[in-house]
Amino acid sequence: MDFLRPQNLAEALAFKAERPEAVPIAGGTDVMVELNFDHRRPGALLDLNRVGELAEWSTSDSGVRLGAAVPYTRVITELGDRLPGLAMASRTVGSPQIRNRGTVGGNLGAASPAGDTHPVLLVTGAEIEAASARGTRRIPAEEFYLGVKRNALAEDELITAVHLPVSEGAQQFSKVGTRNAMVIAVCSFAIAIEGFQVRAAIGSAAPTPRRVPEAEEFLAEELPWGAPLPDSLKRRFGELVAAAADPIDDVRGTAAYRKHALSVLARRTLGWAWQEILGRDSACA
C-alpha cells in the first residue's frame, strides 16, 4: 500500500488524478476501522492532514463554507451559533477523541446511511464542494447520496468543503442508539423550520438519508403559528415520518423498532423546534 502525502490542495488533486483508487484519509475515524478489520485494502492512502486549505472555514453573504477537514469539535465551539443543527449532530458523534479527529467531510465520504450529520445537511440545503484537477463543482446534499456507502463523487474528485446557509429559524437534531454515547445511530432525525418552510430528514432508516416530503407538506399546512402544537398534529407528523422510512433488521435494531423510534423522535424534535420558535416570538413581542 502506497502512502501519498500532499503538501497543498493542488498537489492532493494531482495525486488523486494520477491514482483515482487512492483513499483519502484525514481524521481516519472510518478509514482506519476498515483497514484494521481488513474490510478495505486500497492500493494507496491519500493523507490530507497537511492540506491546510481543508481545515479552514469562512463566512460570506451566502453562508458558511466549512472546510472538509474541520473537526467536529470546532464545528461545536466555533460555529454553534451559525449552524446550530450541525453542531447538535456533531455533539452526538463518538467520544471527545473522535470529535477531535472526525470531520463532516469524512462523514460524507463514507456515505454511511447512519452518518450523524447527513439529516442536518439535507434539511439545511447544504451543498458539497467537490474538486478535481478538472475543476470544482457543488453538489446539492439531496443529490449526493446514491446508495449504501455510495456517493456522487467522480473517482478523481475530493470533497473540499460543505456550503451551508446561516440559520435564521429553528433547527433540531436527535438520534436513538443502543447506549447514550459513542454509538452508531439506530435511527436519527433532523428538522428545520424557517419562515413558513419546513424541512425534515431521517437517517439510518433507509439505504440513504432522505427527506420526508409528505410529512413536511403536512406540517407546513397545519402548523398553528403563534400557538402551542396540538398532540394530534405531532402524532400525525410522527406517523408520516415513520411511513417514509425503509429500514432493515440488523444487530442494532429491527425495522419495526426503527419506524416506532422515528415516530417518537419526530414528535419530540418538532416540539423542541416549536418551543424555540415560540420563545423567539415572545422575545420579539
C-alpha positions as CSV (number, residue, x, y, z in Angstrom):
1,M,0.0,0.0,0.0
2,D,1.4,3.4,-1.0
3,F,1.1,6.4,1.3
4,L,0.7,9.7,-0.5
5,R,1.3,12.9,1.5
6,P,0.5,16.1,-0.5
7,Q,1.5,19.5,1.0
8,N,-1.3,21.5,-0.5
9,L,-4.7,21.1,-2.3
10,A,-3.2,21.4,-5.8
11,E,-0.9,18.5,-5.1
12,A,-3.6,16.5,-3.5
13,L,-5.8,16.8,-6.6
14,A,-2.9,15.9,-8.8
15,F,-2.3,12.8,-6.7
16,K,-6.0,11.9,-7.0
17,A,-5.9,12.3,-10.7
18,E,-2.9,10.0,-11.1
19,R,-4.2,7.5,-8.5
20,P,-8.0,7.6,-8.5
21,E,-8.1,4.5,-6.4
22,A,-6.3,6.3,-3.6
23,V,-8.5,6.5,-0.4
24,P,-8.5,10.0,1.2
25,I,-7.7,10.0,4.9
26,A,-7.8,12.9,7.4
27,G,-9.3,12.1,10.8
28,G,-9.2,8.4,10.0
29,T,-12.2,7.5,12.2
30,D,-13.9,5.5,9.5
31,V,-11.0,4.5,7.2
32,M,-8.7,3.1,9.9
33,V,-11.5,1.0,11.3
34,E,-12.0,-0.6,7.9
35,L,-8.2,-1.1,7.5
36,N,-7.9,-2.6,10.9
37,F,-10.6,-5.1,10.3
38,D,-9.3,-5.8,6.8
39,H,-12.6,-4.7,5.2
40,R,-10.7,-2.5,2.8
41,R,-7.2,-2.8,1.3
42,P,-6.7,0.0,-1.1
43,G,-3.6,0.4,-3.3
44,A,-2.9,3.8,-1.8
45,L,-3.9,6.2,1.0
46,L,-4.0,9.9,0.3
47,D,-3.1,11.7,3.6
48,L,-4.8,15.1,3.7
49,N,-3.6,16.2,7.1
50,R,-1.0,18.7,5.7
51,V,-3.5,20.3,3.3
52,G,-4.3,23.4,5.4
53,E,-7.0,24.7,3.0
54,L,-9.2,21.9,4.0
55,A,-9.1,22.7,7.7
56,E,-10.4,26.3,7.4
57,W,-13.9,27.8,7.4
58,S,-15.2,31.2,6.3
59,T,-18.4,33.2,6.0
60,S,-19.9,35.2,3.2
61,D,-23.3,36.7,2.4
62,S,-24.5,33.2,1.3
63,G,-23.5,31.4,4.5
64,V,-20.6,29.3,5.8
65,R,-18.0,27.5,3.8
66,L,-16.9,24.6,6.0
67,G,-13.6,23.0,5.0
68,A,-13.9,19.2,4.7
69,A,-11.2,18.6,7.4
70,V,-12.6,20.9,10.1
71,P,-13.2,18.6,13.0
72,Y,-16.5,18.2,14.8
73,T,-15.1,19.9,17.9
74,R,-14.5,23.1,16.0
75,V,-18.0,22.9,14.5
76,I,-19.4,22.8,18.0
77,T,-17.2,25.5,19.6
78,E,-16.8,27.9,16.7
79,L,-19.9,27.5,14.6
80,G,-22.7,26.5,17.0
81,D,-24.4,29.9,16.8
82,R,-24.4,29.9,13.0
83,L,-25.0,26.2,12.3
84,P,-27.0,25.0,15.4
85,G,-28.3,21.8,13.8
86,L,-24.9,20.7,12.6
87,A,-23.4,21.5,16.0
88,M,-26.1,19.4,17.7
89,A,-25.4,16.4,15.4
90,S,-21.6,16.9,15.9
91,R,-22.1,16.6,19.7
92,T,-23.6,13.1,19.3
93,V,-20.6,11.8,17.3
94,G,-18.5,9.3,19.2
95,S,-16.2,10.3,22.1
96,P,-14.3,13.6,22.6
97,Q,-11.3,12.0,21.0
98,I,-13.3,11.0,17.9
99,R,-14.9,14.5,17.7
100,N,-11.4,16.0,17.8
101,R,-10.4,14.0,14.7
102,G,-13.6,13.2,12.8
103,T,-15.0,15.6,10.2
104,V,-18.1,16.3,8.2
105,G,-16.1,15.7,5.0
106,G,-15.2,12.2,6.3
107,N,-18.9,11.5,7.1
108,L,-19.8,12.5,3.6
109,G,-17.0,10.4,2.0
110,A,-18.1,7.3,3.9
111,A,-21.7,7.9,2.9
112,S,-23.0,5.5,5.6
113,P,-26.8,5.8,6.0
114,A,-26.1,6.1,9.7
115,G,-23.8,9.1,9.4
116,D,-24.9,11.6,12.1
117,T,-24.5,14.8,10.0
118,H,-26.5,13.7,6.9
119,P,-30.0,14.5,8.0
120,V,-28.9,18.0,9.1
121,L,-27.2,18.6,5.7
122,L,-30.4,17.6,4.0
123,V,-32.7,19.9,6.0
124,T,-30.3,22.9,5.8
125,G,-30.0,22.8,2.0
126,A,-26.2,22.2,2.2
127,E,-24.1,21.8,-0.9
128,I,-21.0,19.7,-1.1
129,E,-18.0,21.2,-2.9
130,A,-16.1,18.6,-4.9
131,A,-12.8,19.4,-6.6
132,S,-10.5,17.6,-9.1
133,A,-7.7,18.6,-11.4
134,R,-10.5,19.3,-13.9
135,G,-12.2,21.9,-11.8
136,T,-14.7,22.4,-8.9
137,R,-18.4,21.8,-8.7
138,R,-21.1,21.9,-6.0
139,I,-23.5,19.0,-5.4
140,P,-26.8,19.6,-3.5
141,A,-26.9,17.2,-0.5
142,E,-30.1,15.7,-1.8
143,E,-28.2,14.5,-4.9
144,F,-25.1,13.4,-3.1
145,Y,-26.2,10.1,-1.6
146,L,-26.6,7.4,-4.2
147,G,-26.9,4.2,-2.1
148,V,-25.4,2.4,0.9
149,K,-21.9,3.9,1.2
150,R,-22.1,5.3,-2.3
151,N,-21.9,9.0,-3.2
152,A,-21.9,11.2,-6.2
153,L,-18.2,11.9,-6.3
154,A,-16.3,11.1,-9.5
155,E,-13.3,8.8,-9.0
156,D,-10.8,11.7,-9.3
157,E,-12.7,14.1,-7.0
158,L,-12.1,15.1,-3.4
159,I,-14.6,16.7,-1.0
160,T,-13.1,20.1,-0.3
161,A,-15.9,21.9,1.6
162,V,-19.5,22.0,2.6
163,H,-21.6,25.2,2.0
164,L,-24.4,25.8,4.4
165,P,-26.7,28.8,4.9
166,V,-26.6,30.5,8.3
167,S,-29.6,29.5,10.4
168,E,-32.3,32.1,10.7
169,G,-35.0,29.7,12.0
170,A,-35.2,26.7,14.4
171,Q,-33.1,23.6,13.9
172,Q,-33.1,20.5,15.9
173,F,-31.5,17.0,15.7
174,S,-31.9,13.8,17.7
175,K,-30.9,10.2,17.4
176,V,-31.5,6.8,19.1
177,G,-28.7,4.5,19.8
178,T,-28.0,1.3,21.8
179,R,-26.5,3.5,24.6
180,N,-26.2,7.2,25.4
181,A,-22.7,7.9,24.0
182,M,-20.1,6.6,21.5
183,V,-22.7,4.8,19.5
184,I,-23.8,4.4,15.8
185,A,-27.4,5.7,15.3
186,V,-30.2,3.1,15.2
187,C,-32.1,6.0,13.6
188,S,-31.9,9.8,13.5
189,F,-34.0,12.8,12.6
190,A,-33.5,16.4,11.8
191,I,-35.9,19.3,11.3
192,A,-35.5,22.9,10.2
193,I,-38.3,25.5,10.4
194,E,-37.6,28.8,8.8
195,G,-40.4,31.3,7.9
196,F,-43.2,29.1,6.6
197,Q,-40.8,26.5,5.2
198,V,-40.4,23.1,6.9
199,R,-37.7,20.6,6.1
200,A,-37.3,17.2,7.8
201,A,-35.0,14.3,7.2
202,I,-34.2,10.8,8.5
203,G,-31.0,8.8,8.9
204,S,-30.1,5.2,9.4
205,A,-33.6,4.1,8.3
206,A,-33.3,3.6,4.5
207,P,-30.5,2.9,2.0
208,T,-29.6,6.6,2.1
209,P,-30.5,9.5,4.3
210,R,-33.6,11.1,2.9
211,R,-36.1,14.0,3.2
212,V,-39.7,13.2,4.1
213,P,-41.8,15.4,1.8
214,E,-45.3,14.2,2.8
215,A,-44.5,15.0,6.5
216,E,-43.0,18.3,5.5
217,E,-46.0,19.4,3.5
218,F,-48.5,18.3,6.2
219,L,-46.6,20.3,8.8
220,A,-46.2,23.4,6.7
221,E,-50.0,23.5,6.1
222,E,-51.1,22.6,9.7
223,L,-48.7,24.5,12.0
224,P,-50.6,26.8,14.4
225,W,-48.3,29.8,14.1
226,G,-48.0,31.6,17.4
227,A,-49.8,28.9,19.4
228,P,-48.9,25.5,21.1
229,L,-48.8,22.4,19.0
230,P,-51.8,20.0,19.4
231,D,-50.9,16.5,20.3
232,S,-52.9,15.2,17.3
233,L,-50.7,17.2,14.9
234,K,-47.4,15.9,16.5
235,R,-48.8,12.4,16.4
236,R,-49.7,12.6,12.7
237,F,-46.4,14.2,11.8
238,G,-44.6,11.3,13.5
239,E,-46.7,8.8,11.6
240,L,-45.8,10.4,8.3
241,V,-42.1,10.5,9.1
242,A,-42.2,6.8,10.1
243,A,-44.1,5.9,6.9
244,A,-41.3,7.5,4.8
245,A,-38.6,5.1,6.2
246,D,-37.4,1.9,4.6
247,P,-35.4,0.3,7.3
248,I,-33.8,-3.1,7.8
249,D,-33.3,-5.5,10.7
250,D,-29.8,-5.6,11.9
251,V,-27.8,-6.0,15.1
252,R,-28.7,-2.5,16.3
253,G,-32.4,-2.8,15.9
254,T,-35.3,-4.2,14.0
255,A,-37.1,-2.4,11.1
256,A,-40.3,-2.2,13.2
257,Y,-38.4,-0.6,16.1
258,R,-36.7,1.9,13.8
259,K,-40.1,3.0,12.5
260,H,-41.5,3.4,16.0
261,A,-38.4,5.3,17.2
262,L,-38.6,7.6,14.3
263,S,-42.2,8.5,15.1
264,V,-41.2,9.3,18.6
265,L,-38.1,11.3,17.6
266,A,-40.2,13.3,15.1
267,R,-42.7,14.3,17.7
268,R,-40.1,15.2,20.3
269,T,-37.8,17.1,17.9
270,L,-40.7,19.0,16.4
271,G,-41.7,20.0,20.0
272,W,-38.2,21.3,20.7
273,A,-38.1,23.3,17.5
274,W,-41.6,24.8,18.1
275,Q,-40.7,25.8,21.6
276,E,-37.6,27.6,20.2
277,I,-39.9,29.5,17.7
278,L,-42.5,30.4,20.4
279,G,-39.7,31.6,22.6
280,R,-38.4,33.9,19.9
281,D,-41.9,35.2,19.2
282,S,-42.3,36.0,22.9
283,A,-39.0,37.8,23.0
284,C,-39.9,39.9,19.9
285,A,-43.3,40.8,21.4
